[in-house]
Amino acid sequence: MFKLLILFTLLFIFTGCNETSPKEQLDGKLLLENKCASCHNIDMPPELSDDELAPPIMSVSFHVYDFVKPVTQDQREATAIDFVVDYVRNPSVEKSFCDKASLKHYGLMPSQKSKVSKAEVKAIAQYMFEFYTPNNLLKIQQEQAAFEALAPGEKLAIKYKCLGYHRVNKKVIGPSFHDISLRYTDKKAEISKSIKNGTKKKWENSHRAIMPAFKQLNDNELKVLSEWILQK
Ligand code: HEC
């Protein structure tokens, strides 16, 4: 009897544990990439394309958010999430918020019931309404505009992550671009060569740091980047 009691206690503890242990956190962003991006463009802002299979997720998020009819305004996001969870697994012409022309153009979304669980769609929908917001779009567009406004050489320095190792006026891991420009005044070709082939032990204080070769830059990029460094 005593043994049986212990067994039941143990069983209770373990099953109890299982029930209360937090479910593995689902990653809505990753799930969106894996389960939806084959048809929906997931960039923000999206690239427009003539042969897209479905409206971009940004457009879907914006208009589902606007079109759902929540009982009260503060339930808008929850209502939008519920709509997505239902629609993805049970789509229909009647439920769709797509206008008739778009629906004809894309065709009705095939049910994804066999491909994605309810909990997974919920995680996706939560991510959709958290990330694809007009405010975030504006922020991204402002960042893109600021990046576009930079000098072409600086864009390349950012693109190839040079600024992780060099600063313009301060030595960090590698020498500052200002010091490089002083040493190589009028020797643009030397700078290009160092970028393309990498260097080591050219600078005191940087003896242990090796500058890796950046073979992926083409000749024009090397020229633009070297000229930008020389102006520093
Ligand atoms: C096989 C292609 C395909 C896949 C995969 C797909 N969709 Fe769609 N989806 C569509 C098409 C086409 C439409 C537009 C027609 C419509 O509204 O049914 C659409 C529309 C939608 C709508 C909008 C309904 C409305 O009323 O405007 C939502 C929400 C949606 N998809 C979410 C998702 C999510 C989330 C995933 C990933 C789990 C996903 N879709 C995967 C093709 C797809």
Boltz pocket constraint, residues with backbone or C-beta under 6 A from the ligand:
constraints:
  - pocket:
      binder: B
      contacts: [[A, 31], [A, 32], [A, 35], [A, 36], [A, 37], [A, 38], [A, 39], [A, 40], [A, 53], [A, 54], [A, 55], [A, 60], [A, 64], [A, 84], [A, 87], [A, 88], [A, 91], [A, 92], [A, 95], [A, 96], [A, 97], [A, 98], [A, 102], [A, 103], [A, 106], [A, 107], [A, 108], [A, 109], [A, 110], [A, 112], [A, 116], [A, 121], [A, 124], [A, 125]]
      max_distance: 6.0
